[in-house]
Each structure stands twice: as structure tokens, then as C-alpha cells.
Amino acid sequence: MFVDRVLIELRAGKGGDGCSSMRREKYVPRGGPDGGDGGDGASIVLEARVGVNSLAAYANQRLFRATKGQPGQGSLRHGRKGRDQRLLVPPGTTVIDADQHFVIKDMKHHGEQFVIARGGKGGHGNTHFKSSTNRSPRESTPGDEGETRFVILELKSIADVGFIGKPNAGKSTLLSHITSARPEIADYPFTTKHPNLGIVELSGERCFVAADIPGLIEGASEGVGLGHEFLRHVERAGLLIHLVEPFPADQTDPMENYAAICAELEEYDTSLAKRDQIVVVTKSEIEGSKAVHQALMEETQGPVHLISAIRGDGVQNLLEEIMNRVEQRREDLIAAGEEVLISRESARTPAKQVKRKRLPPHLNGLTANLSNEMQAKDFHLDPDAVETDEEAK
């Protein structure tokens, strides 16, 4: 289940109470106060981690409560601190205060973390109140309450490339053809109900992350249809691939569909209209698609690709142009001092190293070759053949 927006309640742990205790032992006069301090309550920490792809873990559990600190005890025994609770979210998660509706933190990078709810401090035992004028204090302080916050976690997918277009334009088909992602594909609109991400790998180390954004419709910027539920996933895509279906099933004009999507992007965020974009006419196997391709080139006054995701026609040329633009954008970001965002681990995993089994002493080293036939006096030591313990490991 893909979840990209949740409202959760976070309650940090309460600090443990301080102890009020007096030392009373036989033959120990004037023991004095010996109450220990309470332990600090546990905090709640949010951490962005590559490999966590949605907020589904927070869909059914809305309350997260950290452990409280233990109270202090006599004999100057301090209470145990609560162990911090760590909540993992995908990179690209925006943390919003649910009451005031301001952004607390935009977690874009892997490993980024911060304390969202701080635990309460432990109370003081009566040893903190002893003085020359108050030698037998009886007072102690309770632990502080932990912070309680209501926050909204909103995921905006981090991808190098975002596929946009009307429903049934062929976005999911193209994504399944060039990546190992397997989105649902059917001949009816709104088959895709959530963004799908996949890693496109070309020659060598050249690769990029592509996101299939669910089909846009007119009025999406105002919340029509799924509206903002998927429009926000376009915000972080550095390059947009605008797919145009030559002959839509609803008999609409492809030129008007192209203009409508561009208008919705500009209405939602003016910066999206200025985002680098590649226009692609899909389903080239359909007769008459070349005429639509030519008309769209005249309309946009720029290059337009004509592809068939089913047969693979023109897909490789499209991928090469996408890769070139992605690499150029990464170089520009690095030159500007910005960090390139990473949303998923590479599909390549290093080969697992086989660890040698450690042998017992009598089977390892110089004694391994000794037997009834080969005694120690018959064994000739070759200094170059000696294997140290470090080498054996």
C-alpha cells in the first residue's frame, strides 16, 4: 500500500521523578539524604532513509509514544533514561505542524535526522537540596512532561525524471519497459493511483530514477480528481517527460490535451511551467500518429520524440537524451554548491564476500600437516609459506 500523507501524534517520554530518601544504616550516624535523580524521558527522532518508499507504516498507527524515564531510588541510585524512539521516513518527506501549518523540516537527504519531540528531564532527588543550613531536606521534584506534537508527514517523491500526461498516455507502459518496476497497466483511465518509481540503467554507471506520475486532468491544480494528491510529486523532478497520446479514447484533441496539462502545471506552480521538459508522442504503432507528431512539433517549435513503448521504437534515443539532460543538471547542481538528491539505492549490489571459516588451532597453521607419517622433525619450514593469523582471517 502506497501512502504519501499521514497525520500522526507524537508523545515524548516523561522524565522520572526524583527520590526523597534518607540514609539509615546501623552504626552509620548522620547518614543524610541519598535520594537519586529520575532518568530523562525518551525523545522521538525522525530519520530519512533510502529504501523506505512510502509512509504506509504510519497509516494504521497514529499515536507514537516514547518510553518514560525511571524514577530515582535511595542510595543515590539514579533512574534509567528512556531509549529514544526512531521513526524512519522516505527521503523527500516534509514534516508539517498540524496546528499552525508551517513546515518544520524538509527531509531531502539520506541519513538526515532531527528530534521532533523532546523527552522530559528527570526530577531531582533530595540530595540536590542539602546545604549547610538544610542538612535533612525532604523535598524532591517530579520529572518534566515530554513534548506532544501533532504533525503531518507529506511525501514528495524524489526522482530525476517525472512522466506526466493525460490518463492512458502510456506512462506506466514506458516505465515498465525501461525499468524493473511493474505498475498496473490497463486500457481504462486512472489505472495508476499512486506514483511508481523505477531505476533506469544505461551503459556503465549511467542511471537515473524515473517516476510515473498518475494521470492529470483539467482542474487538477484546484483539487479536481486526485488533484494535489499526485501533483506534489512532480515538484522535485528535475526533468519532465510530457507524454501525449495521438488518439485518446475519449476522442479529445491531443493538441488541446498537451496545452491543458501545461496550463495545470503553471496554475499549480509557476516554476513547473519553466521546468526542463521533453515532449513525446506515444503509441507510434497506431496509424496517423506521425501526423500528430508533426503537428506537435509545429506547435511547440522544438523537437518532439515519437516512440512505441510496446515495440521499443525510438525508446533508446529518448533514453539517451534524458540521460544527457540529467547529467547536465547534476553538473549544474554540483557547480552551484547544491547536493544531488538520492531517493533509492542502486539496483547494483556488491557481491557478497565469502568469509573463511576459522579453523581450530590443531588444524590451522604449521601443525595442520603433522601426522604419524609426517613428524615435527621431518617438517621443513619454508619462511615464505608461513601464513600468519591475520592473513588467515
Sequence and secondary structure as in RCSB ss.txt:
>XXXX:A:sequence
MFVDRVLIELRAGKGGDGCSSMRREKYVPRGGPDGGDGGDGASIVLEARVGVNSLAAYANQRLFRATKGQPGQGS
LRHGRKGRDQRLLVPPGTTVIDADQHFVIKDMKHHGEQFVIARGGKGGHGNTHFKSSTNRSPRESTPGDEGETRF
VILELKSIADVGFIGKPNAGKSTLLSHITSARPEIADYPFTTKHPNLGIVELSGERCFVAADIPGLIEGASEGVG
LGHEFLRHVERAGLLIHLVEPFPADQTDPMENYAAICAELEEYDTSLAKRDQIVVVTKSEIEGSKAVHQALMEET
QGPVHLISAIRGDGVQNLLEEIMNRVEQRREDLIAAGEEVLISRESARTPAKQVKRKRLPPHLNGLTANLSNEMQ
AKDFHLDPDAVETDEEAK
>XXXX:A:secstr
    EEEEEEE          B  BTTB S  B          EEEEE TT   SGGGSS  EEE       BTT
TB       EEEEE TTEEEEETTT  EEEEE STT EEEEE        GGGG  SS SS           EEE
EEEEE    SEEEEESTTSSHHHHHHHHSS      SSTT   S EEEEEE STT EEEEEE     TTGGGT T
TTHHHHGGGTT SEEEEEE SS TT   HHHHHHHHHHHHHHH HHHHTSEEEEEE  TTSTTHHHHHHHHHHHH
TS EEE BTTTTBTHHHHHHHHHHHHHHHHHHHHHTT      S  S             GGGSGGGGG  SSS 
GGG    GGG   HHHH 
